[in-house]
Amino acid sequence: MPLKRALNLVTIRNAPLAQKLELVRVAGYDGVGLWLDELDQAAREPDGLSRVRRALEDSGLIAAELCYVGGWMYPEEGQQASVRAQAERAFRAAQSLGCECVVAPVSTDAGDLEQAASDFAALCELAQRYGARVALEFLGGAQQVREVRTAWRIVEDADAPNGGLLIDSFHFHKGGSELADLDPVRGDRVFLVHVSDCPELPRQELEDGDRIFPGTGVLELELIAAALVNKGYRGFFSLELFNQEYWAADPYLIAQEGIHSMKRAGL
């Protein structure tokens, strides 16, 4: 079964949004990962978001994800209103662009996991008003929610029909997850997969800037992908690289090498 490939636009961060969409189309991806800060900038211009949507429609690309809603987990006292406003802004933008999946990274701090599940359920309830699904992203460097098992517990306990997981191969490795940790996870509750590779470094030393093209590092990406597909995952595999060397290079060459590397790595 052919996989659906997307390019998260942070991978070619330093090009204008319209140019990035065109580069993604020409390189041959099926979808694109958008960022809220760029959409906020577009929205300041007359008819800005409508023009982004028309550009997506003209390119034939699907808006695979919108990054991201932060601060929703363990919000500080007095910050609830601003967190909600940011989340609504993201869900509204996603709705206007036909994007079903909004990324919600976990807090890097530790707290009560029952509260985390309640916070996630509330976020999903808000998202449902806009027809959005929320993909909880565990972070390999977080104090508490750094691997699949804990993230899945939050999703299960929240019990929101539009709440699911984002599996990021970099965070999967950095946080110490193993393939067996995916066993209890339902394939239909995985909403998105971020892919990247990384060099052979101690996990605690790895940073987002160490992400490299699939197949050029130590991660067993094909095994992760196969495990998810076998569980029924049918969503996007989105290439997300925060590599400064790639940002300094020709964005078209990076986009093109990105999809070629995904294919060579079995994605």
N, C-alpha and C positions, 0 to 999 in steps of 0.2 A: 504494500500500500504506500503510495507516495506521501511523503511528509510535507506539511505546510511550513514554509520558512519565512521568517520576518527579519527585518533589520531594525533594531532599536536605534533611534537616531542619535543617541549619545555617542555611538561608535564613530560617527562622522560629524562630531559636534560643531566644528568651526565653519561649516558652510551654512548659507542662508536656508531657511526652511523650504522655500519653493524649490531651490536647487537640490536639496537633499531628497525631496520626494521624487524628483525626476531621476536622480542617480539610482535610487532604490528600484524604480521601475525598470530602468535600462539594464541594471545588473541582473534582474530576473527573479526578485523576491516576490512572494505572494502577499506579504503584508508589511506593515510598518509599525514601529513603536514610537508613540508621541510623548512629548514632555509638556507638563502643565505650564512651565515658565515660558516656553516658546508660544504656546497657545494664548497665554495672557498677553504677551507682546503683540501677537496678531490681532487679538480682540480690541486693542487700543486703536486700531486703524478702522476706517469705515468699511463695513461689510467684511471684516477681517476673517472671522471664523467661517463665514459662508464661502469665501474664496478658498480657504483651506479645504473645505468639504468638496468644492467643485474640482480642486486639484486632485484630491483623492479619487473622486469618481472618474475623472478624465484618465487617470493613470491606471485604473483598474485595481489599485491596491486596497486591501482591507486594513482598517485601523485595528490592529491586533491587540493593542494595549495603550493605556494612558498612565504615565508615571508622574506623580504618585500622590497619594494622600498620606501625610505624616502627622505625628502627634496624637493620633486617635487612641493609642494604648497607654494607659496610666496617665491621662492628661493632668497637668498641674492645676491646682486650685486657681480658678479665675481664667483659665485658658480654654475652657470648654466651648465657649461661644465662638472664639476665633478658629478653633479646630473644626467646628461644625461648618463655619462659613467657608473655610478652605475646601472642605470635603464637598460641600454643595457646589462650589465653583467647578471642581473637578468633574463631578457627576453631570453637571449641566453641560460642560464642554464635551464630555464623552457622548452624551445624548445627541448633541447637535452635529457630531461628526460620525454618528453611527457606530461608535466604539462601545462594545459590550463589556470589556474587561478593564477595570481600574486597579492598579497595583497599590497595595497597602503594606509597606514595610513595618515590621514590629519595632517596639521600643528596644533600644540597646540596654536599658536598665532592667533590673529584676523587680518583681512584685508578686501580687496574688494572682495566680493563674485563673481563678474563678472570675476575678475582676477583668482579666484580659479577655476571657470569653464573653463576658457581658459587654465590654467595650466593642468587641468585634461584632457582636449581634446588633448593637445599636448602629454601628456604621453600616452594616448590611441593610438594616431597616430603612435608613436614609437613602441608600443607593437604590433600593427597590422602587422608590418613587420616580426614579429617572430611568428605570429599566436596565440598570447596571449590575454586573457581577463584580464581586470584590475578591481579589486574589491576595491572600495573606502571604507575605514574603518573609521567611525566617532569614536571619543574618548571621553569618558564621562568626562574626566578632562580637555578637551580643552576649551579655552576661547570662541570659536565661533562655531565650528562644533562639537557639543557634543551630538546631538540627530538626530533622523531619518529625521525630516522635512528639516533641513538645508542640510544634506548630500544628500537627494533626489533632492533638488533644484539644487545642483551642478551637479549631474548626468544628470538631465533633461536638464539643460542649456548647458552642454558640448555636448550633443546630439551625442555621439560617439557610434557606433554600438557594440563595444567591451568593453564599460564601464558600470559598474553596481555597486551595493552595497554589502558590507559585513555587515551583522547584527551580532553583538557580544552581547550575552545576558548580560554580565557584564557591558559593556558600555551602553547598552540599559537602564539598571536600573540606573547606576551611573549618566548618563546624563539627566535623567528625561523623557525619552521617554515613551509613552503609546501605548497600542495596537491600538487605533484609529489612531495614527500617521502612521500606516502601510497602511491605507485605500487607499491613492493615489498611493502607490508604486506598480509597476507591478511585478508580480511574476517572469517573465522571465528576469527581470533586477536585481534580487537578485542572486548573483553569489556564495555566500558562507555564511554559518552560523557557527559562533563560539559559543560553549556552555560551560558554567560553572555556578556554583551557588555561592552564597556569604552569609555571616552571616548577622544578623540583626544589622547593624551599620548605623549611619548617612551617607548618600550618599557621602558627601564631604570628609568623613574620609576613604572611601574605597580605597584600593590600589590593584594593580594587584596580589600581594602576598596573598591577602585575598580570591582568587578564590578557591573554593572547589568542590568536586564531585557533580554532578547533583542530586537533590532530598535531599540534606543534608542542604540546606539553605532556603532562603525566596523567591527565584525567581519562577515565574509561567512559567516554561520552556515549559510545555506541551501546554499551551495556545499560547505562541509565536510560537511554532512549528506548531500547528494546523492552526493558522492564515496564516502562510506562505505557508503551503501545500495547503490550500484551495484557495490560490491565484495562485497556479500552480507551486510553487517551487519544483524542483525535484533534487536539488543538495545535497551536503554533509552537514552533521552536524558534525563539527569537534571539538573534545574536546580539549580545550586549557587552561592549568592550570600552573600558575607561582608560585606554592606553594612550599616554601623551605622545609617544612616537607615532602612533597611527593618526592622532589628531593633527600632527604637523605634516603629514603626507597628503598626497592627492586624494581627496575624498572618493572619487570614482574608483581609483585603484583599490582603495580599502574596501569599498562596498563590493567590488568584483571579486577580490581575493577572499572576502568573507564568505560569500556563497559557494565559491569553489572549495574552500576549506571545509565548510559544513558537509558538502557532498563527499569529499575525500574521507572525512571522519565517520561516514555512515549516517549522517543526519539529513 
